[in-house]
Amino acid sequence: MDQEYRHKLEKIEAVLRSWLPKEPDPQKRLWMDPIFSELPGTVSPELLESLTLPDWDLVNRGGKRWRPLFMTLICESLGGGDHALALTPLVEFPHNASLIHDDIEDSSDKRRGEPAIHIRYGQDRALNSGTFLYFLPQACLECWDAPIVQKYAVLEQWFIHLRRLHLGQAMDIQWHRDFISLPDLPSYRLMCRLKTGSLARLAAVLGGLAAVPPEEISREKERIKNLEESAEKLGMGFQILDDVKNLTVGNPGKKRGDDIVEGKKSLPVLLYLGRHPDRREFAAECFSAARTHGAAAPEVEELIRALTADGAVQEAEAQGRAYIAEAAAVFSGFPVFSHFFSFLF
């Protein structure tokens, strides 16, 4: 990996660790007070760890951290230097929070090669810790060295995009709960824009808000909007390629065909059934068998073979790569992005 990115990622990790230590100390007021304010009583280290350890566990398992890296590169490209660095938890922590909740919603048993958080710590702790990880970044924002008007602009956009993320997740859940229901392609693309594109777009929005003083935002509005829309396309492409990978080589740390177990209406499935509406019952039977017997059910491979033979998997991959190519073309004009897309994929 490019040495410059390695250095940036090390700084991002340091920020994430400062806000989410493995063993938070209740006596360290510099950590406790910004998050909980002054408590009316004492909290034991064990109790505090019961809240934060599930989150630390998942975040510590890795991930490319491409969203916070993307945000800092946007800020740097617009002349803001490292001013967005302190805001990196605002995109990375909600992403990990969504994974905790997503694994519960999808009954997944693995995440990043290890037991899902609700499997390891119990569903009650996973839900509570995951929700805490959504709220924790607000404390980071409050400590950010910026004028109050700039903080408010960041907070406003952060809330908007998190609400959009949850709307996208609601669409995905609604479709995979019913094996027969089939969204149209525009609805699927909207889901991708909201579920995955929202955090990518948020990264671009926050990078721009950190770089450009509030009084100059109107002057840079069109340029920043173009970056935001391109970031959203990047998120869409990432989602589509992630779904394709699940049906081909398998996602890292998960089982090949997990999406079929979940009943996910991914782009390959929609393309296939759009051309073969008479096969909807066949697909529903495969989804049902996979839900009952898991990824080892023969129907999982049977459906994957049908999608591949039809060319739906390959067509979906081409569409995903086209979204990413569109985004890459926009960001290629900034030298700091010269290696970003090869790093990402």
Secondary structure, DSSP 8 states (H G I E B T S, - for coil): --HHHHHHHHHHHHHHHHHS-SS--TT-HHHHHHHH-S-SS---HHHHHHHHHHHHHHHHT----HHHHHHHHHHHHTT-TTTTGGGTHHHHHHHHHHHHHHHHHTT--EETTEE-HHHHH-HHHHHHHHHHHHHTHHHHHHTSSS-HHHHHHHHHHHHHHHHHHHHHHHHHHHHHH-SS----HHHHHHHHHHHTHHHHHHHHHHHHHHHS-GGGTTTTHHHHHHHHHHHHHHHHHHHHHHHHHHHTT--TTS-TTHHHHHT---HHHHHHHHH-GGGHHHHHHHHHHHHHH-TTSHHHHHHHHHHHHHTHHHHHHHHHHHHHHHHHHHHTTSGGGTTHHHHH-
